[in-house]
Amino acid sequence: MNDTRKPRIFIIYTGGTIGMVENAQNQLVPFDFNHLIDNVPKIGKLNYEIGNYQFPQPIDSSNMNPTYWGQIVKAVADNYDNYDGFVILHGTDTMAYTASALSFMLENLRKPVIITGSQLPIGSTRQDGTENLITALEIAAAKCPETGEPMIQEVAISFENYLVRGNRSTKKSSTNFRAFKSYNYPALGTMDLHIDFNLPYLMRPQTDEPLSPQYNMDTSVLSLFLFPGITEEVVKSQLATPGIKAVVLRTFGAGNAPTEQWFLDALAEAIKKGIIVLNITQCVNGGDEQKRYRTGDLMARAGVTSGSDMTFEAGVTKLMYLLGKGLSTEEVKKYLETDMVGELTE
Ligand code: ASP
């Protein structure tokens, strides 16, 4: 299919290093979208129609939260029919969380939502922002040559040489230009001399339903990171945090944890109270196989839900999304173990 009109791409600028400048104390602080675009005159050469929305106050992504995610979702939803793809400029620190959250919140997404940023500000002499931005725009505009449909139909992070599924991504380096990695799912593409898409691994949503933006994210979630020597007092006080509905338990290896009775009893008691306990290993590669070792199996028997090979970022945002839908505990548990938008291997 030959489509001769210019690609239409909508850029959402949230802040992050890519658009930052130094203040009088030599600290990097967020700056505005026009500064960023002025530093990338090459954008004009792409010959795209570009629309944009910027956060009223661009942020360092360490301040990202579900209210901001809602603003991004709204910007995508309001412009969904008029644009071919979306590029989100975002700080790297919480980019993997935002990518994961958006993959759930943008239900029935069938257009590219490409998130990028940079390790150095775009105004610096040496920097990675220009190439990251231009590449993200090209990926957002890419179409399948045979069908004319968008090449990418999901939320993805484009950074340096790799395009990775958003809800499989993790920030792995605070200094390396290759800052993101998908440890449990192949990259969706590589960007070297050419941009090559990894066709068998791209999401092809089996739905004709219109985009259905979701805004309710329930943050009654706790993360409990295990380590040898963690005390009964700490575990019990964390699990007794008022108002929590779910705990992401960061376990060892293939989803293992101590078999001491006080620990198993504390989990069982929390689960009896209706708290969902989601098992996500501390390992970045591989995942939780609760039944493989006795240590894990005892947790499964206590009612702990397996997070399979989900990232922590995907697990925590998926919980917020499912709890935000007001589902029953049993339904939330069922969906946690179900692959909804490519976030886990069943
Ligand atoms: N602190 C910055 C942020 O996440 C880091 C970055 O953009 O790379 O906004």
Boltz pocket constraint, residues with backbone or C-beta under 6 A from the ligand:
constraints:
  - pocket:
      binder: B
      contacts: [[A, 15], [A, 16], [A, 17], [A, 18], [A, 59], [A, 60], [A, 61], [A, 62], [A, 90], [A, 91], [A, 92], [A, 93], [A, 94], [A, 117], [A, 118], [A, 119]]
      max_distance: 6.0
